[in-house]
Amino acid sequence: MTKKERFEKIIDYFSEHQPVAETELNYNNPYQLLVAVILSAQCTDKRVNMVTPALFNTFPSAEFMAAADSSEVFQYIKSISYPNNKAKHLVGMASMLMNQFDGIIPSEVSELQKLPGVGRKTANVIASVVYNKPALAVDTHVFRVSACLGLTINSTTPLETEKQLVKYVPKEKIGIFHHWIILHGRYICVARTPKCDICPIQKFCRYFENSKKKNN
């Protein structure tokens, strides 16, 4: 199976069987999504969703967050991974939004990456989800699962993975493709023990193909 065929079959399957795929982070506006995505770095969405209701109640907008001290924010997110750094990032992000972007979250990835705590992955999520741009965010799930499926070859960085994926994913599918792969990695193609026996795309997967060859 060629790489092009593998992409086509996987995209066709998800398009038919999972036409709606979205982030599992809870949010009501772009500001809340940006905060949640920053908090989700090296942390589960489930944990983030546990702390954000109280956080958003106290800091409902960038204006309120910018006026806070990071020690105040820390109290709401201390159960999150790296809470000290993330509290500083959130206050810094909000301050820059207010001072340089008039409180409006920018739509360009390059502008988003200027915000404290916002790397390329987070910037791509915001550009894709909020502004419907063809930006493909590569987190640990996308990086790992794409390699496992055989969609990327010898990729050593998230950016390299992103570049390889966007070559084959149709522009109109890039936004949802990110969610398909994340959810597949979260519930089926799990890191330690992939659930190959129940995987609906096993026949398109390079890892599964190689496993069968080893066992024969």
C-alpha positions as CSV (number, residue, x, y, z in Angstrom):
1,M,0.0,0.0,0.0
2,T,1.4,3.4,-1.0
3,K,1.4,6.3,1.5
4,K,-1.1,8.1,-0.7
5,E,-3.5,5.1,-0.6
6,R,-3.0,4.8,3.2
7,F,-4.0,8.4,3.7
8,E,-7.0,8.1,1.4
9,K,-8.4,5.0,3.1
10,I,-7.9,6.4,6.6
11,I,-9.5,9.7,5.7
12,D,-12.3,8.0,3.9
13,Y,-13.0,5.8,6.9
14,F,-13.1,8.7,9.4
15,S,-15.1,10.9,7.1
16,E,-17.8,8.3,6.9
17,H,-17.8,7.0,10.4
18,Q,-16.7,10.0,12.4
19,P,-17.9,13.1,10.5
20,V,-17.8,15.1,13.7
21,A,-14.7,15.2,15.8
22,E,-13.9,18.0,18.2
23,T,-11.6,18.9,21.1
24,E,-12.6,17.4,24.4
25,L,-11.6,20.6,26.2
26,N,-14.6,22.6,27.6
27,Y,-14.8,26.2,26.5
28,N,-17.3,28.9,25.6
29,N,-15.2,31.4,23.7
30,P,-11.8,31.8,22.0
31,Y,-10.2,33.2,25.2
32,Q,-11.3,30.1,27.2
33,L,-10.0,27.7,24.5
34,L,-6.6,29.4,24.4
35,V,-6.3,29.2,28.2
36,A,-7.4,25.5,28.2
37,V,-5.0,24.5,25.4
38,I,-2.1,26.2,27.3
39,L,-3.1,24.3,30.4
40,S,-3.4,21.0,28.5
41,A,0.3,20.8,27.6
42,Q,1.6,17.5,29.1
43,C,-1.7,17.2,31.0
44,T,-5.0,15.4,30.3
45,D,-8.0,17.2,29.0
46,K,-10.0,15.6,31.8
47,R,-7.8,17.2,34.4
48,V,-7.9,20.6,32.6
49,N,-11.7,20.5,32.5
50,M,-11.8,19.9,36.3
51,V,-10.0,23.2,37.0
52,T,-11.2,25.6,34.3
53,P,-14.8,26.3,35.6
54,A,-13.5,28.0,38.7
55,L,-10.6,29.6,36.8
56,F,-12.9,31.1,34.2
57,N,-15.4,32.2,36.9
58,T,-12.7,34.3,38.6
59,F,-10.9,35.4,35.4
60,P,-13.7,35.5,32.7
61,S,-11.7,37.4,30.2
62,A,-8.1,38.4,29.2
63,E,-8.6,41.7,30.9
64,F,-9.2,40.0,34.3
65,M,-6.4,37.6,33.8
66,A,-4.0,40.3,32.8
67,A,-4.8,42.2,36.1
68,A,-4.0,39.1,38.2
69,D,-0.8,38.0,39.9
70,S,0.5,34.6,38.8
71,S,0.3,33.4,42.4
72,E,-3.5,34.0,42.3
73,V,-3.8,32.0,39.1
74,F,-1.6,29.3,40.6
75,Q,-4.1,28.5,43.3
76,Y,-6.7,27.5,40.7
77,I,-4.4,25.4,38.5
78,K,-2.0,23.8,41.1
79,S,-3.3,20.3,40.3
80,I,-2.2,20.8,36.6
81,S,1.2,19.8,35.4
82,Y,3.8,22.6,35.7
83,P,1.4,25.0,37.5
84,N,4.0,27.7,38.3
85,N,5.1,28.1,34.7
86,K,1.6,27.9,33.3
87,A,0.3,30.5,35.8
88,K,3.0,32.9,34.6
89,H,2.3,32.1,31.0
90,L,-1.4,32.8,31.4
91,V,-0.9,36.2,33.0
92,G,1.8,37.0,30.4
93,M,-0.4,35.9,27.5
94,A,-3.4,37.9,28.8
95,S,-1.2,41.0,29.3
96,M,0.2,40.8,25.8
97,L,-3.3,40.3,24.4
98,M,-4.5,43.4,26.1
99,N,-1.4,45.5,25.3
100,Q,-0.5,44.5,21.8
101,F,-3.6,42.9,20.3
102,D,-6.4,45.0,21.8
103,G,-7.7,42.0,23.7
104,I,-8.4,40.1,20.5
105,I,-6.9,36.7,19.9
106,P,-4.9,36.9,16.6
107,S,-5.8,34.5,13.8
108,E,-2.3,34.1,12.3
109,V,-0.1,31.3,13.7
110,S,3.0,33.5,13.7
111,E,1.2,36.2,15.8
112,L,-0.2,33.6,18.2
113,Q,3.2,32.2,18.8
114,K,4.3,35.6,20.2
115,L,2.1,35.0,23.2
116,P,3.7,33.5,26.3
117,G,2.9,29.8,26.6
118,V,1.8,29.5,23.0
119,G,4.0,27.1,20.9
120,R,3.2,26.0,17.3
121,K,0.8,23.3,18.4
122,T,-1.3,25.6,20.5
123,A,-1.2,28.3,17.8
124,N,-2.4,25.7,15.2
125,V,-5.2,24.6,17.5
126,I,-6.5,28.2,17.8
127,A,-6.1,29.0,14.2
128,S,-7.9,25.8,13.2
129,V,-10.7,25.7,15.7
130,V,-11.4,29.4,16.1
131,Y,-10.7,30.7,12.7
132,N,-11.2,27.6,10.5
133,K,-7.7,27.8,9.0
134,P,-6.0,24.8,7.5
135,A,-3.6,24.4,10.4
136,L,-2.6,21.0,11.7
137,A,-1.6,20.8,15.3
138,V,0.8,18.0,16.3
139,D,0.7,16.9,19.9
140,T,2.1,13.7,21.4
141,H,-0.9,11.6,20.1
142,V,-0.6,13.0,16.5
143,F,3.1,12.5,16.5
144,R,3.0,8.9,17.7
145,V,-0.1,7.7,16.0
146,S,0.8,9.1,12.6
147,A,4.1,7.2,12.7
148,C,2.4,4.1,13.9
149,L,-0.1,4.1,11.1
150,G,2.6,4.8,8.5
151,L,1.5,8.3,7.6
152,T,4.9,9.7,8.5
153,I,8.3,8.2,8.0
154,N,11.4,8.8,10.1
155,S,9.9,12.0,11.6
156,T,11.9,13.3,14.6
157,T,10.0,16.5,15.4
158,P,6.4,17.7,15.6
159,L,7.1,20.3,12.8
160,E,8.5,17.5,10.5
161,T,5.4,15.5,11.2
162,E,3.2,18.4,10.4
163,K,4.9,19.0,7.1
164,Q,4.6,15.4,6.1
165,L,0.9,15.2,7.0
166,V,-0.2,18.3,5.2
167,K,1.3,17.0,2.0
168,Y,-1.4,14.3,1.8
169,V,-4.4,15.6,3.9
170,P,-6.8,17.6,1.7
171,K,-6.9,21.3,2.8
172,E,-10.6,21.0,3.8
173,K,-9.9,18.0,6.1
174,I,-6.8,19.3,7.9
175,G,-8.7,20.8,10.9
176,I,-10.7,17.6,11.6
177,F,-7.8,15.3,10.8
178,H,-6.0,16.5,13.9
179,H,-9.0,15.5,16.1
180,W,-9.4,12.2,14.4
181,I,-5.9,11.2,15.1
182,I,-5.9,12.5,18.7
183,L,-9.1,10.6,19.6
184,H,-7.8,7.5,17.9
185,G,-4.6,7.7,19.9
186,R,-6.5,8.4,23.1
187,Y,-9.0,5.5,22.9
188,I,-7.8,2.9,20.4
189,C,-4.1,3.3,19.4
190,V,-3.0,3.8,23.0
191,A,0.7,4.1,23.6
192,R,1.5,1.1,25.8
193,T,-0.9,-1.5,24.5
194,P,-2.6,-0.5,21.2
195,K,-6.0,-2.1,20.9
196,C,-5.3,-3.5,17.4
197,D,-7.9,-6.3,17.8
198,I,-10.7,-3.7,17.8
199,C,-9.1,-1.1,15.6
200,P,-11.4,-0.2,12.7
201,I,-8.5,0.9,10.5
202,Q,-6.1,-1.9,11.3
203,K,-6.0,-3.0,7.6
204,F,-4.6,0.4,6.7
205,C,-2.0,0.5,9.5
206,R,1.7,-0.1,8.9
207,Y,2.3,-1.2,12.5
208,F,-0.4,-3.8,12.2
209,E,1.0,-5.0,8.9
210,N,4.4,-5.4,10.4
211,S,3.0,-7.2,13.5
212,K,1.3,-9.8,11.3
213,K,4.5,-10.4,9.3
214,K,6.4,-11.0,12.5
215,N,3.8,-13.5,13.8
216,N,3.7,-15.5,10.5
